[in-house]
């Protein structure tokens, strides 16, 4: 029998039981879906994060998204670049440490704020530009959960300046450019992506998706996948 994950599971038997029971409820109530097994583990954890079954259908995957995530995580040479601090804080430090993943976000840096004011852009745009200048986007898992302008800028950096993230997780929430930014990301063929179509999203969804990917990576590492 294959061993269970230990790094990416709840630390107590009671916690694990609650989480697994929750997943069983989601599986039962969601019914049929069009996702592959690994994709469903990502979508199911996103549903678990906020009890919204709309993500069964709204979540879209590039064909190479799961494989790209596994390569980046298991290669232990990647990093997480986020649009906001909330994503970095929400991610499990022990789980990230197991895979040697550092997190980066620049939304409140003084130079980012100054550049946004000078150029009449958003801090999120300038934060992505700073990450690119620092060589942090290439090979990274980029998680955008708050700012549509950050996702739009990442798409531009990929298309116009040759940035090559390992994976773009595009899930900004909102009413201005949120849906459009995700449509732009989903049109990329240069890099793999995972997006939530429409207005829904948020940093908690990015965290949930990354935690699911880390769980898949640990299962692969332990020979369970």
Residue pairs with C-beta under 8 A, 6 or more apart in sequence:
2 222
2 223
2 224
3 222
3 224
4 224
5 215
5 218
5 219
5 222
5 224
6 218
7 94
7 95
7 98
7 214
7 218
8 92
8 95
8 98
8 211
8 214
8 215
8 217
8 218
9 16
9 19
9 215
10 16
10 18
10 19
19 48
22 48
23 44
23 48
26 44
26 47
26 48
26 53
27 44
29 53
30 44
30 47
30 53
30 56
33 40
33 43
33 56
33 57
35 43
35 56
35 59
35 61
36 66
38 66
38 216
38 225
39 59
39 61
39 65
39 66
41 212
41 215
41 216
42 59
42 61
42 66
42 194
42 209
42 212
42 213
42 216
43 55
43 56
43 59
44 212
45 208
45 209
45 211
45 212
45 215
46 55
46 59
46 205
46 208
46 209
46 212
47 53
47 55
47 56
48 208
49 204
49 205
49 207
49 208
50 202
50 204
50 205
52 200
54 200
55 196
55 200
55 205
58 196
58 197
58 198
58 200
59 194
59 195
59 196
59 197
60 186
60 194
60 195
60 196
60 197
61 193
61 194
62 68
62 186
62 188
62 192
62 193
62 194
63 192
64 192
65 167
65 192
65 193
65 194
66 213
66 216
67 192
68 166
68 167
68 191
68 192
69 141
69 166
69 167
69 192
69 213
69 216
69 217
70 213
70 216
70 217
70 220
71 166
72 78
72 139
72 140
72 141
72 166
72 167
73 99
73 101
73 141
73 213
73 214
73 217
74 99
74 217
74 220
74 221
76 99
76 100
77 100
77 139
78 101
78 139
78 140
78 141
78 166
79 101
79 102
79 103
79 104
79 136
79 139
79 140
79 141
80 87
80 88
80 91
80 96
80 101
80 102
80 103
80 104
80 140
80 141
80 142
80 143
80 210
81 103
81 104
81 105
81 131
81 136
81 137
81 140
81 141
81 142
81 143
81 165
82 88
82 103
82 104
82 105
82 142
82 143
82 144
82 145
82 203
82 206
83 105
83 107
83 124
83 127
83 128
83 143
83 144
83 145
83 146
83 147
83 150
83 151
83 172
84 105
84 107
84 124
84 145
84 146
84 147
84 203
85 105
85 107
85 108
86 145
86 146
86 203
87 103
87 105
87 143
87 145
87 203
87 206
87 207
87 210
88 103
88 104
88 105
90 203
90 204
90 207
91 103
91 207
91 210
91 211
92 211
92 214
95 211
95 214
96 102
96 103
96 214
98 214
98 218
99 214
99 217
101 141
104 131
104 136
104 140
105 127
106 112
106 126
106 127
106 130
106 131
107 123
107 124
107 127
107 147
108 123
109 127
109 130
111 130
112 123
112 126
112 127
112 130
113 123
113 126
115 121
115 126
115 129
116 122
116 123
116 125
116 126
119 126
121 149
122 147
122 149
122 150
124 146
124 147
124 149
124 150
124 153
125 149
125 150
125 152
125 153
127 150
128 137
128 150
128 153
128 154
128 157
129 153
129 157
131 137
131 140
132 157
132 161
132 163
137 154
137 157
137 163
137 164
137 165
138 163
138 164
138 165
139 164
139 165
139 166
140 165
140 166
141 165
141 166
141 167
141 169
141 210
141 213
142 154
142 165
142 167
142 168
142 169
143 169
143 171
143 206
143 207
143 209
143 210
144 150
144 151
144 154
144 168
144 169
144 170
144 171
144 172
144 181
144 206
145 169
145 171
145 172
145 173
145 201
145 202
145 203
145 204
145 205
145 206
145 207
146 172
146 173
146 202
146 203
147 172
148 172
148 174
148 176
148 177
148 178
148 180
148 181
149 177
149 181
150 172
151 168
151 170
151 172
151 181
151 182
151 184
151 185
152 177
152 180
152 181
152 184
154 163
154 165
154 168
154 170
154 185
155 181
155 184
155 185
155 188
157 163
158 164
158 165
158 168
158 188
158 190
158 191
159 188
159 190
164 190
164 191
165 191
166 191
166 192
167 191
167 192
167 193
167 194
168 185
168 188
168 191
168 192
168 193
168 194
169 193
169 194
169 195
169 206
169 209
169 210
170 181
170 182
170 185
170 186
170 193
170 194
170 195
170 196
171 182
171 194
171 195
171 196
171 201
171 202
171 205
171 206
171 209
172 178
172 181
172 182
172 201
173 199
173 200
173 201
173 202
174 199
174 201
175 199
178 198
178 199
178 201
179 197
179 198
179 199
182 195
182 196
182 197
182 198
182 201
183 197
185 193
185 195
186 193
186 195
186 197
194 209
196 205
216 225
219 225
